Amino acid sequence: MQLSDMEVEVYPREDAQTRLVNIKYIEDYTVVDTYIGKAENCPEELYPTKLRNPYSIAEHGRDSAIEQFAAYFYHRYITDEEFRETVHKCQGNVLGGWNYPSKCHGEIIIDLLLQIDSSSNGTEVLAYINEELAKLDVQLLDIEGLKYQEEAMERIEEII
């Protein structure tokens, strides 16, 4: 069975190279290449990855958990080469989690991968990340999130 055979919402669109789906709405987990949810919720057919959101929606609320993840994700992408490689390996994959079409951390991952695809060089990608970091709602970030945001923006400034 293929993803196109299923009646499921896909982000950003059905014909995109890299896509996000909510696995609770799919019948066959084999269509998912990369699981991005929590390890304890991972179906047997899939494997946990480093791309889960460590910020609980139950604890932080959806908007705050997503903003926190964005700061964490971009910081980690810039400062951790192994993590960056993990993200790049998602190119062309179907990512599966539990929240989409509700606001989801997978959209941040997909949007960065789309930016990487459309950029001619790493400087454009860093400029995109810097813009995304600057747009974060600091009211929704805790001290750790603010630290990630600040450190990532400083690191980008050093690089470009």
C-alpha positions in Angstrom: 0.0 0.0 0.0 1.2 3.5 -0.8 0.4 6.8 1.0 -1.4 8.0 -2.1 -3.8 5.1 -1.7 -4.9 6.3 1.7 -7.4 9.1 2.7 -5.0 11.0 4.9 -4.0 14.7 5.2 -0.4 15.3 4.2 1.9 18.3 4.9 2.9 20.3 2.9 1.0 18.6 0.1 0.5 15.1 -1.4 3.0 15.4 -4.2 5.8 16.9 -2.1 9.1 15.0 -1.9 9.2 15.1 1.9 5.9 14.8 3.7 4.4 14.6 7.1 1.4 12.4 8.1 -0.4 11.6 11.3 0.1 7.9 11.8 -3.1 7.3 13.7 -4.9 7.9 10.4 -2.9 5.5 8.3 -3.5 1.8 7.9 0.0 0.6 7.0 3.0 1.9 9.0 5.3 0.9 6.2 4.5 4.1 4.3 6.3 6.0 7.1 10.1 6.3 6.7 10.9 8.3 9.8 9.0 8.3 13.0 9.2 11.7 14.8 7.0 11.0 17.9 8.0 9.9 21.4 9.8 6.6 21.8 7.2 5.3 24.3 4.4 5.8 21.7 6.3 4.3 18.8 4.5 1.5 17.0 6.5 -1.8 16.8 6.9 -1.4 13.0 8.7 1.9 13.4 11.9 3.1 15.1 12.2 6.1 17.4 14.5 8.9 16.2 16.2 12.0 17.6 13.5 14.2 15.9 10.8 13.9 18.6 9.6 17.0 20.4 11.0 16.9 23.9 8.5 19.5 25.0 5.2 18.0 26.1 1.9 19.5 24.8 0.3 18.4 28.1 2.9 20.3 30.1 3.6 23.4 28.0 0.4 23.7 25.9 0.6 23.2 22.1 1.8 26.7 21.1 4.5 26.8 23.7 5.7 23.2 23.0 6.0 24.1 19.3 7.9 27.3 19.9 10.2 25.6 22.4 10.8 22.9 19.9 11.7 25.4 17.2 14.3 27.1 19.4 15.7 23.7 20.4 15.6 22.2 16.9 17.3 25.2 15.2 19.9 25.4 18.0 20.7 21.7 17.7 20.7 21.8 13.9 23.3 24.6 14.0 25.5 23.2 16.8 25.3 19.4 16.4 26.6 17.9 13.2 25.2 14.4 13.9 21.8 15.9 14.5 22.1 17.9 11.3 22.9 14.8 9.4 19.9 13.0 10.9 17.7 15.9 9.6 19.3 15.8 6.1 18.6 12.0 5.9 14.9 12.8 6.1 15.0 14.4 2.7 12.5 12.5 0.5 11.0 10.7 3.5 7.5 10.4 4.8 7.6 11.6 8.5 5.1 10.2 10.8 3.9 11.6 14.2 0.8 11.9 16.2 -0.4 15.6 15.9 -0.7 16.7 12.3 -3.0 18.3 11.1 -3.0 20.1 14.5 0.0 22.4 14.8 3.0 20.0 14.9 6.8 20.1 15.3 7.0 18.0 12.1 6.0 21.1 10.1 9.2 22.9 11.4 11.3 19.9 10.2 9.6 19.8 6.8 9.8 23.6 6.3 13.6 23.5 7.0 14.0 20.6 4.5 12.0 22.5 1.9 14.3 25.6 2.5 17.4 23.4 2.1 16.0 22.0 -1.2 15.3 25.5 -2.6 18.5 27.2 -1.4 21.6 27.6 -3.5 24.0 27.6 -0.5 24.3 27.1 3.2 24.2 30.9 3.9 20.6 31.1 2.6 19.6 28.2 4.9 21.3 29.9 7.9 19.5 33.2 7.0 16.2 31.3 6.9 16.9 29.8 10.3 17.9 33.2 11.7 14.6 34.7 10.5 12.6 31.8 12.0 14.4 32.2 15.3 13.7 36.0 15.3 10.0 35.3 14.7 9.6 33.0 17.8 7.1 34.3 20.3 9.4 34.9 23.4 6.3 35.0 25.6 5.9 31.2 24.9 9.6 30.3 25.5 10.9 29.4 28.9 14.5 30.2 30.0 15.9 27.1 28.2 14.1 28.1 25.0 15.3 31.7 25.2 18.9 30.4 25.7 18.6 28.1 22.7 17.2 31.0 20.6 20.0 33.4 21.7 22.8 30.9 21.3 21.6 29.8 17.8 21.3 33.4 16.6 24.8 34.2 18.0 26.3 31.2 16.3 24.7 32.1 12.9 26.1 35.6 13.3 29.6 34.2 13.8 29.2 31.9 10.7 27.7 34.4 8.2 
